[in-house]
């Protein structure tokens, strides 16, 4: 495939875009009285900014590169990852999970689990989430390097290093707040760069509708239960729609962090619901061009290069420059979010709590800055692991299945029963991770056979979640006084009185969002 298709103009557009990102980072910076202001920016943004930054982070490398690759591979079934794999989990996050976190005064999931199950559980969760954020950052660097290779002809290493350097600068300048506002700018660029491609591929999609109808139905051509098929209905509904979706939305550190940047409890609960409508629409910008890719690009293009290759084929010089900026925008938003998340996790959950407590806030801010280049360096190494998968979405879903699904089981057990004990939660999470690794190892060694790595991921998620939930139920606390101490809230009284019951406005938003998701599934049956 031809690479470096617009090097001179592309470099100019790239320079303008990166300059704008750095300017926004500088303008959005604020004094940081505490390390939380630098690392988390909790309760500091208006609703519109929190919602757009939430959507921008999720519409990064997963949506742009990963989902176009999935669409080229599976057709419109890639929409499952937006609709059934997104909307129900976002509603559950808003209605159930966020108010539970807020009633404890926790600023993150590890802090909540520490209040509920003790310090050891908090440390275990922090370690798992740090591994997850590092893996995500590695995938983001891999994807940026692929885009720069196709559009500018750069080597994999050069593309990754340049992107890492830019993210390093603007995260150091403004902390997580800079990451939030630059991601909003990047979302606008992303939509502008992707929209023309949707219209340019309509004709090709219409021509292939009758030739390959199985690529144009969400459910009709999926077998009900068949692990040896590339995808099946049970895997999609339970593995993706319940376990992976709910685990991601309810336990991902960066998603929760961005929702909690809203200034009030009510606004924080509205963030995932409002972002859900944007997610429904962005799905078409990414998936439909990807469905047309095989007829336009042939079979020789790697799946992860689908979107930049389509732009290189269909766009003229000006649109190609805008498209390149759009891809880089989404990818860098994803990378910066995970870098900021890793920094906050290390400082707040391990360094301050376990290693060096009772230091000044300035000391912890400096440590957070030091973590940024370390995270980027490790992510550069981890980016090479993505080459072992057919597309990067396979790796991303595997991370959720192994690391996030067991933690979600512990959260669900904690919410459902006050008698779930610290030992039960610890043993459950460990059992879930181990069982998931065992199933994946059996698949890789061809002891068990699945129709695709994605199908294996879905069933791994179901197994790891079930094992973790069973482990949480084996050890239950029998002493009410200990239960009260273990589940006691340290939140301010105003937060402790936070109602879990949704307001009529939240209920209306949730019903509307779920109805829109259901309608789309029926129309694309």
N, C-alpha and C positions, 0 to 999 in steps of 0.2 A: 504494500500500500504506500502511496506517495505521502511523504511527510515534509514538514517545513513549507507549507503551501503559501504562507504570506508573511514570511519572516520580517521584512522591513516595516510594513504597516502594523503588523502585530506587535512589534516591539514598542512602537509609538503608543498604540492603544493601551498596551500593558503598562507603560510608564505613566500615562495619564490616570488610569484606574488606580494604580498603587499610590500615586500622589494624593488622590482624593481620599483614599482609605486612611492614609497617615494624617491628613488634615482633619478628618472627622474624629480620629482618635485624640488629636491634640485639643480640639474644641470641646469634646465631651468629657475631658478629664476634670476631676474635682478633688478638693482636699480629702484626705482619708484619715479621719479621726481615729478609726479603729481598723484592725485587719479585716473585719467583716465587710467594711465599705469597699476595700480594695479587692477582696477575694470573692464576695458573694453579691454585694449591692442589694441586700434584702430590703424590701418595702420602700424602694426609692424611685420607681418609675411609674408614670401614668399608665392607664390601661392600654392605650393604643400602642405605646412603645413596648410594653411587656408582651403583648399579643404578637406583634410583628417580629420581635426578636425570638420568641418561642417558635413561630412558624419558620423563620429564616434558618434557625439551627436545624430543624427537622428537614427542611427542604435543601439541604446541602448536598454532599456527595451521594447520599443514599438516593435521593429523588432524581438527581440530574443524570449521573453516570450509572448508578446501580440499577435504577428502575428502567432506564432505556435499554440496558443490557438484558434485563429480565424480559422486557417486551420483545426484543429481537429473538430471544430464546423460546419464550412460551406464548407470545401473542398477548391479547388483552387480559389474560389471566394475571398479568403483572398488576392489574388494578386491584387485585385482592390485597396487596400489600398497603394500598392506600385506604381502601374502604373497610372491609371486614378486619383487616389487620391494623386499622388505625382508629376509626371512629368509636366503636364500643369501648376500647381501652381509654380513650380520651374522656369519654363521658364518665366512666367509672373513676378515673383520676379526679375529675371535678367534683362529683357528687359524694364519693366515699373517702378517698385517700387524702386529698389535700386538707380537709377539715380535721381529720384525725391527727395529721402532722402538726397543724397549727394549734390545736388545743394543748399540745405539750410545749409549745414555744420553740420547737426544733426548727433549725434553719436548713436541715438536710436529712436525708434518709438515715445515714449512719448515726446522726445525733438522736433521731427518734428511736432507733433500735437500741441505742445505748440507754436511753431513759426507760425503755420497756423491758429489755432483757439483760442489761448490764454492760460493763466495759468490754468484756471479751467478745460479745456479739457485735458490738460497735466496731472493734478492731477487725474482726473477720470480714464484716461487710465492707469496711473501708478498703481492705486489701483486694477483695474481689472486684470492687468498683474501680479501683486504680488500675488493675490489670485490664478491665474492660475499656477504660478511657484511653489507656496507652495503645490498645489494639485498634480502637476507633481512629486515633490520631495517625497510627501507621497506615491504615487503609486510606485515610484522607490524603496523606503524602503520596502514596502509591497512585492514587487517582489523579492528583494534580500533575504528577510526573507523566502520566499517560496522555493527558490533555496537551501538555507542553510539547511532548514528543510528536504528536500528530500535527499540531498546528504550527509549531515553531521549529521542529526538528531537533529539539534538545535531547540530550541523553537523559536516562532515568535519574541518575544521581544528580546531574546539574539542575533539573527541574525541581526535584525534592528539596535541594539545598536553598535555592532562590526563594521558594515559597516559605520554607521554614524561617528564613532570615526576615522576610516581611512580617510574618505573624509574630515573630519574636519582638520586633520593634514596636508594633502597635499595641501588643498586650502589655509590654513593659511600660509604655507611655501612660496608658489609662486604666490598666487592670481590667476587671470583668466589665466595667461600665463601658469602656472603649470597645470591647468585644461586642456588647449588646447593640450599641448605636451603629457601628460599622456593619453589623450583620443586617440591620434594617436597610441601609443603603445597598448592600449586596443583594438583598431580596428584590429590590426594585430593578436593579440591573439584570438580575436573573430572569425575571418575567419578560422584560423588554427584549432580551436576547433570544429567548425560546419561542416567543409567540409567532414570529414569521415562519419558523420551520413547521409549525403545526399546519399552516395554510399551504405551504409548498408541498407537503406530502399527502394532502387530501386525495388528489387524483390517483396516486399510486395505491393508497389504501382501498379506494373504491374498486380499482381493477383487481385486487387480490381477494376481495370479499367473497366472490363466488368460487375462486380457485381453491382456497384453503379456508373453508368455513370454520374449522376447529380452532383457528387462531382468533376468531371473532366472538367467542362465547365464553362467559365466565364459568358457568356451571355445566352446561349441556353435555360437554364431551369429557367431563371428569368422571372417572369411576368412583363408586361410593366408598369402597374400602379396598385399596390395592397398594400396599407399600412398595411394590416393585414397579408401579407406574411412576412417571416423572412427578405427577401431583395427583392426589385423590381428595375427595370431599371431606373425609374424616380428618386427614392431615391438615387441610386448609382451615376447617371450622374450629377444631379443637387445638391443634398444634399452633397454627398461626393466629386465628381469630380470637382465641382465649389465652393460651399460655404465653406465647411470644408477645402478642400485642399488649396484654395487661401487664406482663412483666416489664416490658420496655417503658411504657408510659407511667407506670406506678413506682418504678424503682430506679430509673435512669437518673443519675445525679444531676446532669446538666439540665434536663427537662424540668425537674422539680425546682432546681435553682432559678431557672428563668420564670417559672410561674410565680415563685415567691418574691420576685422583684417588684410585683404589683404593690401598690401602696396600702391597699385594704384587703381584708379577708374576702369580701364579696368579689372584688376585682380579680384576685388571684384565682378564684374558682371559675370566673368567666373566661380567663385566658385560654385554657385548652378548648373550650366550646367554640369560642369565636375563631380560634386558629383552625378548628376542624372544618369550617366552611371553606377557608382558603385551601386546605389540603384536598378537599373534594375537587376543586377547580383546577389546581396545579397538576393533578393526576393526568388530565388530558394533554397538557403541554409537553409532558415527558413521555407518556406511554404510547400515544398514537404515532408520533414520528418513529419510535422504536419498532412498532409493529411493521412499518413500511421498510425498515432497514434491510431485511434479507433480499427483497426484490430490487433494491437500489444498489446495495453494496456487494451482493454476492455472499458466498460462504467463507471467504478467506479472512474477513475482518474479525479480530478478537471481539468478544461481546463487550468488554469494558471500554472499547474504543468506538462504540456505536455512535454516541452522540457527537463527539468531535469530528468523526469521519463524515457523518451526515452534513454537518455544517460546512466542512471543507468542500463537499460535493455540491451543495445547493446554494450556498451564500456567495454573493459578490464580495469585493474587498471590504466595503464599509460594514455590511452586515456580519461578515466574518470576524471583523475586529470587535464588534459589539457582542457577537456570540462567544468569542474567546473570553472577553471580560465577564460575561454572564456565567460561564462554566467556572472560571476562577473565583467568581464571587461566592457561588454556593459552596464550593469546595473549601475555600479559606474560612468561610463562616463556620463550617463544620469543624475544621481543624482548630480554629481559635477557641471555639466553645469547649472542646475536649482538653486543650492545653490549659485553659483557665480552670476547668473542672479538676484536672489532675493537681494543679497548684493548690487549689482550695482544699482538696482532700488530704494532701500530704501535710499541709500546715495545720489545718484545724483538727483533723482526726488522728494524726500520728505524732507530728512534731510537738504541737502544743500540749496534747493530752497525755502522751506517753513518754516523750523524750526530754523536752525542755519547757516545763511549765513556768508560769509566773514571770515572764519577761515582758518588756514593753511592747506596745502595739507596733512601734516602728521596727522592732526586731522581727516580728512576725511578717510584716510587710516586705522587709528585705528578704526573708527566707522564701516568701511566695514568689518574688521576682527571680530568685536563684533557681527555683524549680522549673521555670519556663524553658530555659535552654536545655536543661537536663531532660525534660519531657520530650522536646523536639529531637534531641539526639537519639534517645531510645526509640522513638517513633520511626526515625529514619531507618533504623536496623529492622524494626518489626514490619516495615512496609514490604520487605522482600518476601515475607510469608504469604502475601496475597497471591503471588505467582503460582502457588500450589493449588489454587481453586479456579474453576472455569470462569467465574465472575465474582466480583468482590461482595455481592449480596450474599453469596453462599457463606462467606466468612463472617459477615456481620450477623446473620441469623444464627450461626453456630455460637458466636459469642453470647448472644442473648440466651440461647438454649442452655448453655453450660453454666453461665455466671449469674444471670439475672432471674431465670425461672425459679431456682431454689430459694432465692431471697424473697421473691414475691410470695412463695408459699408460706414463708415465715411471717411476712407482713399480713397476709390473709388470716393466718392462724391467730396472730396477735389481735387483729380487729374483731374476729369472730368470737374469741373466748379470752377472758381475763386469766384463765387458769393455765394457758400455755406457758410453760416454764422456760427459763434460760437454758437449761440443759436440753430440753426438747428442741428449742430453736436452733441451738448449735449443732446438735446431732442431725437434725433434719436438713439443714443447709449442706453440711458435709456429705450426708448420704445422697442428696440430690446431685451435687457436683461429681461425686465419684461414680454414681450410676450413669450419668450422662457421658462421662469420659469413657466408661466401659463400653457403652453402646456404640459410640463413635469409633472406638478402637476396633470393635468387632466388625463394623462396616468397612473400615479401611483395610483390615486384614482379610476381607471377603469371607468372613464367617457368617455374617448376615448380609443379605442383599437387598438394596433399595434401588428404586428406579432412577434416582438422582441424589446428589448431595443435599439438595433442598428438602426432598422427602425425608432423608435421614435426619436433617435438622428438626423438622416438625415432630417426628416421633421421639427424638432425643429430648426435646422440650417437654413433651407429655410425660416421659419417663422420669426426668429429673424433677419436675414439679410434683409428680405423684409420690416419688420416694421422699422428697423433702416434706411434703404435707403429712405423710405417714409417720415420718420421724418426729415431727412436731407434736403429733398426737400420742406418742408413746410415753412421754414424760410430762405429766400434768401436775401443776402445783395444787396441793390439797389444803394448805393453811391460808385462810382468808387474810390474816394480818400480813403475811409475807407477800401475798398477791397485791395487797394495797400498796405496800412499800415498793414493790417491783414496778407496778404500773402507775405510780404516783406522778403527777405532773409538777414540773418546776416552772411552768409558764407564769407570766404575769396574770393577775386575776382577770383582766379584760380578755385575754386570749383563752384562758381556761373556761370561760363562759361561752366560748364560740359554739354555736349550734351546728350540729352535724346535719340537721334537716335543711334541705335546699329551699331557697325562697321561690315564690311562684315564677319569677323571672328566669331563674336557673332551670326550673322544671320545663318551662316553655322552650328555652334554648335547646335543652337536651332532647326533648321530643322532636323538635323540628330537625335537628341534626341527624338523629337516628332515622327519621322518616325519609330524609333526603338520601341517606346512605342505602336504605332498603329499596327505595324507588330506583336508584341507579343500578342496583343488583338485579332487579326485575327486568329493567329495560335491556340490560346486557346479558340476560340469562344464557 
